[in-house]
């Protein structure tokens, strides 16, 4: 996994609060994106089980669910690492999301690194035919928007 998307944002709340919001409350602030859908379905709610090897899932109103990934590193309130995949990925492909919660001044710098998109060919549905650099720029914009949503949720 050599390719990487890197985004960061300062949030005016302590690391323990931001970690809790990112993991236990992800379904409250996560905003789906039509370009980066996990499945072909709308209306899913994301959740992360708060433990090592916990599941990250998207659950739908009818009770169906999709396993997005697993918690690979669980170090509250400093770091969480998740495997990450869309339903369209081949069974042997996944990406990995690393999230750090760093104390700064009177808040937290949240750093998201999303690795592994070079493992999917440009023609794959998840890449939408974009060259890797363009795809990663779009993904970074979405992660930045997600962190903004996390900040609004956490600071309210």
Backbone as JSON, one array per atom type, in Angstrom:
{
  "sequence": "XXXXXXXXXXXXXXXXXXXXXXXXXXXXXXXXXXXXXXXXXXXXXXXXXXXXXXXXXXXXXXXXXXXXXXXXXXXXXXXXXXXXXXXXXXXXXXXXXXXXXXXXXXXXXXXXXXXXXXXXXXXXXXXXXXXXXXXXXXXXXXXXXXXXXXXXXXXX",
  "N": [[0.84, -1.19, 0.0], [1.22, 1.68, -1.16], [0.28, 4.17, -2.13], [-1.15, 7.24, -0.91], [-3.55, 9.19, 0.76], [-3.68, 12.19, 2.44], [-4.96, 14.1, 5.03], [-5.7, 16.74, 7.35], [-7.05, 18.3, 10.27], [-7.73, 20.81, 12.67], [-9.48, 20.54, 15.7], [-11.6, 21.97, 18.08], [-11.59, 20.58, 20.69], [-10.8, 18.2, 23.28], [-8.44, 15.43, 22.74], [-9.49, 12.89, 23.67], [-12.26, 13.27, 23.57], [-12.64, 13.79, 20.83], [-11.7, 11.43, 19.67], [-13.6, 9.62, 20.68], [-15.91, 10.67, 19.45], [-15.22, 10.28, 16.75], [-15.07, 7.48, 16.55], [-17.15, 6.03, 18.18], [-19.37, 7.58, 17.59], [-19.62, 7.84, 14.86], [-21.68, 7.37, 13.04], [-23.31, 9.54, 13.38], [-22.11, 11.82, 12.34], [-20.92, 11.21, 9.91], [-20.96, 11.68, 6.43], [-22.38, 10.5, 3.58], [-21.05, 10.05, 0.23], [-21.65, 10.38, -3.14], [-19.75, 9.69, -5.05], [-17.95, 8.1, -3.69], [-19.18, 5.73, -2.7], [-19.95, 3.08, -0.46], [-21.45, 0.82, -0.93], [-23.95, -0.16, -3.33], [-26.18, 0.96, -2.31], [-28.33, 3.4, -0.77], [-28.72, 5.43, 2.21], [-27.49, 4.12, 4.33], [-26.03, 3.57, 7.59], [-23.08, 4.27, 9.2], [-20.96, 2.48, 11.44], [-18.63, 1.76, 14.07], [-17.19, -0.83, 15.83], [-16.02, -0.59, 19.05], [-13.22, -1.69, 19.62], [-10.27, -3.72, 19.37], [-10.04, -5.52, 16.38], [-12.68, -5.08, 16.0], [-15.69, -4.59, 14.08], [-16.21, -2.46, 11.24], [-19.09, -1.22, 10.0], [-21.74, -0.74, 7.59], [-25.05, -0.15, 8.0], [-28.43, -0.77, 7.07], [-31.84, 0.46, 6.78], [-33.54, -1.75, 6.51], [-32.3, -3.7, 7.95], [-30.26, -5.12, 6.75], [-26.69, -5.32, 6.25], [-23.32, -4.23, 5.61], [-19.98, -5.22, 5.8], [-17.48, -3.02, 6.14], [-14.87, -2.93, 7.03], [-12.22, -3.78, 9.37], [-11.13, -3.13, 12.73], [-7.84, -2.53, 13.11], [-5.86, -1.4, 14.66], [-6.19, -0.22, 17.9], [-6.01, 2.32, 19.92], [-7.01, 4.19, 22.08], [-6.78, 7.49, 23.49], [-5.46, 8.07, 21.12], [-5.01, 6.84, 18.55], [-6.42, 5.1, 15.75], [-6.73, 2.42, 13.49], [-8.07, 1.25, 10.52], [-9.09, -1.4, 8.38], [-10.39, -1.05, 5.07], [-12.96, -1.14, 2.71], [-14.86, -1.17, -0.32], [-17.99, -2.54, -1.47], [-17.69, -3.32, -4.08], [-15.05, -4.04, -4.38], [-12.54, -6.47, -5.26], [-12.32, -9.68, -3.57], [-9.76, -9.94, -2.42], [-8.78, -7.4, -2.03], [-8.26, -4.35, -0.34], [-8.31, -1.18, 1.34], [-6.59, 1.01, 3.65], [-7.2, 2.86, 6.55], [-5.71, 5.23, 8.53], [-5.92, 6.94, 11.53], [-5.01, 9.63, 13.49], [-5.0, 11.31, 16.64], [-3.99, 14.13, 17.79], [-2.83, 16.07, 20.49], [-3.08, 19.56, 20.49], [-2.4, 22.89, 21.26], [-5.34, 24.09, 22.54], [-6.88, 21.93, 21.77], [-7.42, 19.4, 19.3], [-5.52, 17.91, 16.75], [-6.64, 16.22, 14.06], [-5.53, 13.66, 12.1], [-5.79, 12.11, 9.08], [-4.88, 9.37, 7.21], [-5.18, 7.71, 4.25], [-4.57, 4.79, 2.79], [-3.53, 2.76, -0.06], [-4.93, 2.88, -2.54], [-3.72, 2.54, -4.95], [-3.8, -0.11, -5.46], [-6.06, -0.75, -6.81], [-7.15, -0.96, -10.13], [-7.27, 1.67, -12.6], [-9.57, 1.4, -14.17], [-11.42, 0.25, -12.48], [-14.59, 0.28, -10.85], [-14.71, 1.71, -8.42], [-12.71, 3.6, -8.72], [-13.58, 5.15, -10.79], [-12.49, 5.59, -13.3], [-10.62, 7.57, -13.03], [-7.3, 8.96, -13.19], [-4.78, 7.99, -10.83], [-3.73, 10.16, -9.24], [-5.62, 12.24, -9.59], [-7.92, 10.97, -8.63], [-7.14, 10.58, -5.94], [-6.97, 13.24, -5.11], [-9.67, 14.0, -5.19], [-10.69, 12.21, -3.28], [-9.32, 13.13, -1.02], [-10.49, 15.67, -0.75], [-13.06, 14.88, 0.0], [-12.54, 13.54, 2.45], [-11.65, 15.77, 3.86], [-14.0, 17.27, 3.99], [-15.49, 15.47, 5.53], [-14.06, 15.54, 7.95], [-14.6, 18.17, 8.64], [-17.33, 17.93, 9.18], [-17.15, 16.19, 11.37], [-15.86, 17.94, 13.15], [-17.85, 19.94, 13.5], [-19.83, 18.37, 14.71], [-18.5, 17.54, 17.04], [-17.8, 19.91, 18.34], [-20.21, 21.05, 18.98]],
  "CA": [[0.0, 0.0, 0.0], [2.13, 2.82, -1.23], [-0.4, 5.45, -2.35], [-1.66, 7.78, 0.35], [-4.28, 10.45, 0.86], [-3.38, 12.75, 3.76], [-5.68, 15.31, 5.4], [-5.66, 17.04, 8.78], [-7.89, 19.42, 10.69], [-7.78, 21.06, 14.11], [-10.83, 20.56, 16.28], [-11.55, 22.6, 19.4], [-12.04, 19.65, 21.73], [-9.67, 17.35, 23.67], [-8.31, 14.19, 21.97], [-10.39, 11.81, 24.11], [-13.61, 13.57, 23.06], [-12.65, 13.67, 19.36], [-11.58, 10.0, 19.41], [-14.92, 9.04, 20.96], [-16.82, 11.1, 18.39], [-14.84, 9.65, 15.49], [-15.32, 6.03, 16.56], [-18.45, 5.62, 18.71], [-20.47, 8.43, 17.08], [-19.39, 8.06, 13.44], [-22.97, 7.38, 12.33], [-23.98, 10.83, 13.57], [-21.47, 12.9, 11.58], [-20.46, 10.73, 8.6], [-21.79, 12.11, 5.33], [-22.1, 9.72, 2.37], [-20.64, 10.77, -0.97], [-22.06, 9.57, -4.28], [-18.57, 9.21, -5.76], [-17.22, 7.13, -2.86], [-20.17, 4.89, -2.03], [-19.46, 1.79, 0.03], [-22.26, -0.19, -1.61], [-24.86, 0.47, -4.28], [-27.39, 1.35, -1.59], [-28.36, 4.67, -0.05], [-29.36, 5.42, 3.52], [-26.79, 3.32, 5.33], [-25.45, 4.26, 8.75], [-21.78, 3.71, 9.51], [-20.67, 2.24, 12.85], [-17.36, 1.08, 14.36], [-17.16, -1.49, 17.13], [-14.92, 0.03, 19.79], [-12.27, -2.67, 20.15], [-9.38, -4.34, 18.4], [-10.73, -6.45, 15.5], [-14.09, -4.72, 15.87], [-16.12, -4.38, 12.7], [-16.78, -1.2, 10.74], [-20.2, -1.68, 9.17], [-22.79, 0.17, 7.15], [-26.31, -0.85, 8.24], [-29.54, -0.15, 6.36], [-33.12, 0.45, 7.5], [-34.16, -3.08, 6.47], [-31.51, -4.61, 8.78], [-29.08, -5.59, 6.02], [-25.48, -4.59, 6.58], [-22.12, -4.52, 4.84], [-18.75, -5.01, 6.58], [-16.54, -2.14, 5.46], [-13.52, -3.31, 7.44], [-11.96, -4.2, 10.76], [-10.21, -2.3, 13.52], [-6.53, -3.19, 13.17], [-5.15, -0.8, 15.79], [-7.13, 0.47, 18.8], [-5.2, 2.96, 20.95], [-7.66, 5.42, 22.52], [-7.43, 8.38, 22.53], [-4.41, 8.54, 20.22], [-4.92, 6.31, 17.19], [-7.21, 3.96, 15.3], [-6.44, 2.01, 12.11], [-9.15, 0.4, 10.0], [-9.12, -1.85, 6.99], [-11.51, -0.31, 4.45], [-13.23, -1.62, 1.36], [-16.2, -1.01, -0.88], [-18.56, -3.82, -1.86], [-17.24, -3.66, -5.44], [-13.65, -4.48, -4.38], [-12.3, -7.91, -5.29], [-12.17, -10.19, -2.21], [-8.39, -9.83, -1.9], [-8.37, -5.99, -2.04], [-8.79, -3.41, 0.66], [-7.46, -0.04, 1.63], [-6.4, 1.11, 5.1], [-7.36, 4.21, 7.07], [-5.01, 5.5, 9.79], [-6.38, 8.21, 12.1], [-4.31, 10.04, 14.71], [-5.64, 12.38, 17.41], [-2.82, 14.73, 18.41], [-3.15, 17.27, 21.25], [-2.47, 20.81, 20.05], [-2.98, 24.05, 21.95], [-6.51, 23.71, 23.35], [-7.73, 21.09, 20.95], [-6.9, 18.17, 18.71], [-5.31, 17.82, 15.31], [-7.0, 14.91, 13.55], [-4.77, 13.38, 10.88], [-6.28, 10.92, 8.4], [-4.1, 8.88, 6.07], [-5.91, 6.61, 3.62], [-3.58, 4.11, 1.95], [-3.82, 1.56, -0.82], [-5.76, 3.01, -3.73], [-2.98, 2.09, -6.13], [-4.09, -1.53, -5.63], [-7.22, -0.89, -7.69], [-6.85, -0.38, -11.44], [-8.0, 2.88, -13.0], [-10.87, 1.02, -14.74], [-12.31, -0.27, -11.45], [-15.73, 1.17, -10.57], [-14.41, 2.59, -7.28], [-11.81, 4.67, -9.18], [-14.33, 5.95, -11.76], [-11.67, 5.9, -14.46], [-9.7, 8.67, -12.76], [-5.91, 8.67, -12.88], [-4.62, 7.88, -9.38], [-3.54, 11.46, -8.6], [-6.91, 12.95, -9.6], [-8.78, 10.24, -7.7], [-6.71, 10.87, -4.58], [-7.36, 14.63, -4.8], [-11.1, 13.99, -4.89], [-10.86, 11.53, -2.0], [-8.84, 14.05, 0.03], [-11.54, 16.69, -0.56], [-14.16, 14.27, 0.75], [-12.09, 13.37, 3.83], [-11.62, 17.09, 4.48], [-15.4, 17.58, 4.31], [-15.88, 14.61, 6.65], [-13.46, 16.08, 9.18], [-15.39, 19.36, 8.98], [-18.56, 17.43, 9.8], [-16.74, 15.71, 12.69], [-15.6, 19.13, 13.98], [-19.14, 20.55, 13.88], [-20.47, 17.45, 15.65], [-17.75, 17.49, 18.3], [-17.75, 21.21, 18.98], [-21.57, 21.49, 19.37]],
  "C": [[0.88, 1.24, 0.0], [1.42, 4.15, -1.45], [-1.04, 5.91, -1.05], [-2.41, 9.07, 0.11], [-4.06, 10.93, 2.28], [-4.17, 14.03, 3.96], [-5.58, 15.49, 6.91], [-6.53, 18.24, 9.07], [-7.79, 19.56, 12.2], [-9.22, 21.17, 14.56], [-10.71, 21.06, 17.71], [-12.2, 21.71, 20.46], [-10.85, 18.76, 22.07], [-9.64, 16.04, 22.88], [-9.27, 13.08, 22.39], [-11.8, 12.03, 23.57], [-13.67, 13.35, 21.55], [-12.53, 12.2, 18.97], [-12.93, 9.32, 19.59], [-15.91, 9.4, 19.86], [-16.51, 10.39, 17.07], [-15.26, 8.18, 15.47], [-16.76, 5.69, 16.98], [-19.63, 6.39, 18.13], [-20.38, 8.66, 15.58], [-20.69, 8.12, 12.64], [-23.7, 8.7, 12.43], [-23.37, 11.95, 12.71], [-21.0, 12.5, 10.19], [-21.46, 11.15, 7.52], [-21.44, 11.3, 4.08], [-21.75, 10.63, 1.19], [-20.95, 9.87, -2.15], [-20.86, 8.99, -5.04], [-17.87, 8.08, -5.01], [-18.18, 6.26, -2.04], [-19.56, 3.56, -1.62], [-20.17, 0.63, -0.65], [-23.1, 0.55, -2.65], [-26.13, 0.99, -3.63], [-27.22, 2.7, -0.92], [-28.95, 4.46, 1.33], [-28.7, 4.57, 4.57], [-26.23, 4.18, 6.44], [-24.18, 3.53, 9.14], [-21.63, 3.55, 11.02], [-19.33, 1.52, 12.96], [-17.47, 0.46, 15.74], [-15.88, -1.07, 17.83], [-14.0, -0.98, 20.46], [-11.38, -3.16, 19.02], [-10.14, -5.45, 17.68], [-12.24, -6.21, 15.46], [-14.43, -4.45, 14.41], [-16.5, -2.93, 12.46], [-17.86, -1.65, 9.76], [-21.07, -0.52, 8.72], [-24.08, -0.64, 7.23], [-27.45, -0.06, 7.63], [-30.85, -0.34, 7.13], [-33.78, -0.92, 7.53], [-33.38, -4.12, 7.27], [-30.31, -5.21, 8.07], [-27.87, -4.75, 6.41], [-24.33, -5.06, 5.69], [-20.9, -4.25, 5.73], [-17.75, -4.24, 5.72], [-15.11, -2.54, 5.79], [-13.47, -3.73, 8.88], [-10.99, -3.22, 11.42], [-8.9, -3.07, 13.66], [-5.66, -2.66, 14.32], [-6.19, -0.02, 16.59], [-6.33, 1.01, 19.96], [-5.86, 4.28, 21.39], [-6.81, 6.19, 23.53], [-6.46, 8.87, 21.44], [-4.53, 8.08, 18.77], [-5.89, 5.16, 16.97], [-6.82, 3.7, 13.84], [-7.52, 1.02, 11.7], [-8.81, -0.13, 8.62], [-10.39, -1.25, 6.39], [-11.71, -0.81, 3.03], [-14.66, -1.29, 0.97], [-16.69, -2.39, -1.32], [-18.07, -4.26, -3.24], [-15.78, -4.12, -5.49], [-13.57, -5.99, -4.57], [-12.05, -8.41, -3.86], [-10.78, -10.0, -1.6], [-7.9, -8.38, -1.85], [-9.04, -5.22, -0.92], [-7.84, -2.23, 0.72], [-7.33, 0.03, 3.16], [-6.45, 2.58, 5.49], [-6.67, 4.3, 8.43], [-5.49, 6.86, 10.28], [-5.64, 8.46, 13.41], [-5.03, 11.24, 15.32], [-4.55, 13.02, 18.27], [-3.22, 15.98, 19.2], [-2.37, 18.47, 20.71], [-3.19, 21.96, 20.74], [-4.14, 23.61, 22.84], [-7.46, 22.83, 22.56], [-6.99, 19.86, 20.46], [-6.67, 18.36, 17.22], [-5.64, 16.38, 14.93], [-6.29, 14.74, 12.22], [-5.29, 12.06, 10.31], [-5.35, 10.61, 7.24], [-4.83, 7.65, 5.54], [-5.01, 6.01, 2.55], [-4.22, 3.06, 1.04], [-4.64, 1.69, -2.08], [-5.04, 2.6, -5.0], [-3.18, 0.6, -6.39], [-5.31, -1.8, -6.5], [-6.89, -0.26, -9.04], [-7.76, 0.81, -11.75], [-9.41, 2.54, -13.5], [-11.88, 0.56, -13.69], [-13.39, 0.76, -11.13], [-15.44, 2.14, -9.44], [-13.5, 3.76, -7.66], [-12.46, 5.56, -10.23], [-13.51, 6.35, -12.97], [-10.67, 7.02, -14.25], [-8.25, 8.18, -12.69], [-5.74, 8.73, -11.36], [-4.52, 9.25, -8.7], [-4.85, 12.23, -8.51], [-7.87, 12.29, -8.61], [-8.43, 10.59, -6.25], [-7.03, 12.31, -4.18], [-8.83, 14.68, -4.42], [-11.38, 13.32, -3.55], [-10.4, 12.41, -0.84], [-9.87, 15.14, 0.3], [-12.7, 16.13, 0.26], [-13.76, 14.06, 2.21], [-12.05, 14.71, 4.55], [-13.03, 17.52, 4.87], [-15.89, 16.74, 5.49], [-15.31, 15.12, 7.97], [-14.16, 17.37, 9.6], [-16.69, 18.97, 9.66], [-18.27, 16.91, 11.21], [-16.51, 16.9, 13.64], [-16.92, 19.76, 14.43], [-19.85, 19.67, 14.91], [-19.81, 17.51, 17.02], [-17.8, 18.81, 19.06], [-19.12, 21.72, 19.4], [-21.85, 21.24, 20.83]]
}
